[in-house]
Structures are given as C-alpha cells and as structure tokens.
C-alpha cells in the first residue's frame, strides 16, 4: 500500500473509511502533520482514546511496519512539501488567485444570486477544505440564511432531509472523494435543486462550459491544500460583496 503518499492515504481514510476509530486517528495525524507537528504514539493514544496496539494495527493497515515508520514517512513527505512551498513562494501566488477569481466571475455571480433567493444552503466539503468551508458557512450564516455545513461523516444521516429548492455547494479537493461523488449523483437524481461545484482538477468532477462548476487552477496535490483554502476564502470575500 505504500506506493501512495502517507498524507494522501490518511486523507482517504479520513474521508472514506467507515471505521470511526480509523477516521479519528487519521484526522488527528493529518491535523498535526499539516502544521509540522508529529505526535508521539502515546499522544495519539491520549487524543483518540485508543490503545497503543490499535495505533500499531492502524499503521500496519497502511502498509507500514509500525507507527514509527508511518511518522518517518510523514516527516519525509512534509520536508518535500516545505521545499515545494518555498519554490512556489518565489512566484506571486496571489496573482494566480486573483486571476482565478476573475475567471470565475460568472460562477460567483450565479452562486450569489441563488443564495439571495434561496431558503436553505447545504455545504459539502472534502476534509482538507474544512477551514474554507467553515468560512463560507459563517459568511452565509451572517446574512441570516438557513445554512448547513456537512462533512463526509454526516452524509449517511441526512438523505431523508433533502428539500426541493435547496442550494447544494460541493467543495472538492483530490481524487479520493467517492462518498461526496455518490451523494452528488444521488442529489442530481432525487432532488430539484441548484448544485454548485468547486473542485480540483484531480477530482475530475468539473465538465467544461458549466456555469455551475469551476476548477481549482492553483496546484493539485495534497501539499498545496493551503493555497486552495486561501483561494476559496478569497472567493468567499467576492461572494460577500454580492449577497450583503
């Protein structure tokens, strides 16, 4: 299994695995590793309320000999990520984001009009876009709209709550988003609603010439999720100008 990056594998488990213990371990490791913090096994046990043997079993599930090898792999990948970010910082990332916002003008205006006229908005998101999804949620909540923030863990319990006229916003990053994709297809088949998608190239969600969907053009691997979150927050600011 180790042909996949450790970061990517943890992201898959955080989004797709139905084992809640595995989800919690993966999310805990991801949240800290993305900040350059690599927890000791005891710390993971304490945060996730599991035994050391559970952490070892989790690591072996990913194809590692144990927790130490998993952390070693995460550290090495983080070093590569840090070096890549130094290279990217040499270009003006904000110019790229500004260009992306300008090219997304029709999408933003369309989304803004629909939000103004809607009664309820549902935001579905990939794990690594959590921070920007929360910003969008707070922005829409601030104009007194009925808005729900729904992650992959909650999808299975909300099927019965679909309502005609809802706006559904999908924020998708990476290629391993089968739960979100299946639910998106379910909504298309079972609900009369307006559906907006912002997705990375790797996800293959976005078709050309679709005013209800746009693609991230700012890097497309896990290490660049920071920039995709910044881009989404900039888009949210543009959206705010239209809906207040």
N, C-alpha and C positions, 0 to 999 in steps of 0.2 A: 504493500500500500504506500510505501514511502516515495513512490515516484511523484506523488503530489506534494506540494509545499505544506508544511505543518500549519501555517496560517490559514491556507485555503481549506485544509481538512477540518480544522477547528470551526471555521465559518460554516462549512457544510453541516457539521453536527449541530451547531447552534441553531441552524435554520430548519434542518430536515429530520433529525433524529427524534423519534417519539419517546425515547427513554429520557425522562425528566432529569435524572441524575446526570446522565451524559451531557445534556443541554447545559445544566448549571456549571459543570466542570469546564466545558468548552467556553462558555461565556465568561467565566471568571478568568481563565487563562488568556483569552483574547483581550478582554478589557485592560488587563495589566500589561500584557506583552506589547500592545499597540502604543503604550506610553513608555516602553523601555524598562518595565518592571517585570522581573522574572521571579515568581514566588517560589519559596521552598515548598517541598511536598507537605510539610506539616501545616503551612499557612493555607494551602489549598484545601487540606482536610478540614481545617477550622472554619474556613469561609463557606464550604459546601456541605459541612456536617456529614462527612463520609470518612471511612477508614483509609489507612494507607494502602491496604490491599486493593481497595476499589480504585484508587488513583493508578496503581500499578496495572491493574486489569484494563483500565481505560487507555493507558499509554500503549499497552500491547495490542489493543484493538486497532490502533493506528499503525501498527507495524513496527513499533519501537521495542527495544529490549526492556525498557522501563522508563520511569519518569525522568531520570537524569538525561537519557538520550533524547527524549522529547524536548526538554528545556534547552539542551545543547543545540538542537536543530532550530528552535525558535530564536535563540540568540544569534546564530549564524545568519538566519534569514533577516532578522532585524538589522544587523550590520549592513547587509546588502541594501535593505530598504533605506537606511540612513544615508548611505553613499549615493543612492539614486536620487534622494531628495536634495542632496547638495548639488547634484548636476542640474536638476530641474529648477532649483532656486537661482541658477545663473541666467535663466530666461525669465521673462516677466509673466508669471503665471496669471496675474490679474488682468493682463491684456487678453490672454486666452479666454478667461472667464467673461470678460466684458464682451468679447466678440461672440461668445456662445449665447449670452443674454440677448444681444441684438438680433442674432439669427433666430432666436426663439420668440420673437415679438408676437407673432400671430398666435402661437400656443399660449403665451402668458395672457394675452387679451381675451382669448376664448375661455380660458380657465377662470379668469376674473369675472367675466360676465355670468358664467354658470354658477359661480359661488354666490354672487349677489342675489341671483334668482332662486337659489336652492333653499330647501328646508333642512337638509341633512347632508353632511360630507363625511365620507369614510376615507381614512388614510391608511394604506397598507404599505409596509416597508421591509426591505432587506435589513438584516441585523446591522451591517456596517454603515447604514444610513440612519441610524437611530437618532443621532443628535440633530440632523437637519429635519428629520420627520417631526421631532418634538418642536422645533422652531416653527415649522409650518402649522402644526396643531395649535400652538399658542397664538399665532397670528390670526388664524381664522376664529379661534375662540374669543379673541379680543373684539371682534365685531358682532358678538352675541349670536353666533351661529351654532347650531347643533352639530358638533363635530366629534368624531371618534378616531382614536389612534389605535391601530390594530396591528400587532406583530404576528409572525408566523405561528407562534404558540397558541394564539387565540382564535385562529381561523375556524378550527373544527367546532367551536361552540357558538358560532354566530350565523350559521347558514339560515336558520329559521327567522332571522331578523331582517332579511332583505326587504327593502321597500321600493316601490315604484317612484321614480323621480330623484333618487339619491344621486349624488356625485361620488364616484369612486376614484381616488388618486392612488396610483401604484408607483412607488419609488423603488427601483430595482437595480441592484449592482451585482456584477459577477454572473457566472453561468449556472450556478447551482441554486436555482430558485424554483424547484418543481412544485413545492407547496403553493407558492404565490401564483405560479402559472396555471395550475389546475383550478385554483379558486377564481382567477381571472376568467378562464374559459367557462367556468360554472356560471359566473355572473352574466357573461355575454349570452348564455343560453337561457337563463332563467329570470333575468331582471331587466326591466325597461329603465335604463339609467344612462347617465353620461359618464364615460370612463376615460380618464386621462392617465397616460403612462410617461414616466421619465426613467429611462433605462440605459445601462451601459451597453456598449457595442457587443461585449462578450455574451450578454444575455440573449441576444438575437430576438428581442421582443418587438422591436420597432420596425414597422414597414415604411417604405418611402411614401412621401406625399400624404402624410397623415397629420392633420391639424390637431389631433387629439393625442399625439405622441411625439416625443423628442428623444434624441440620443445624447448621452454624455460624450463630448469630444475631448475630454481632458484626461487622458491616460485611461488605462483599462485593466489594471491588475490590483490586487488587494492593497499593495503598498501605497497606492495613490487615493485611497478612500478619503483621506483628509481633504484633498483638493476637490473631490466630488461633493463632499459635505459643504465646503465653503461655497462652491458654485451653486448648490441648491439653496443655501441661505441668502446668497445674492439674488437669486431668482425670487425668493420669498419677499425680499425687500421691494422688488419691482412689482410684485403682485399686490403688496400692501398699498402702493400708490393708487391702484385701481379700485380697491374694494372698501377703502375708508371714506 
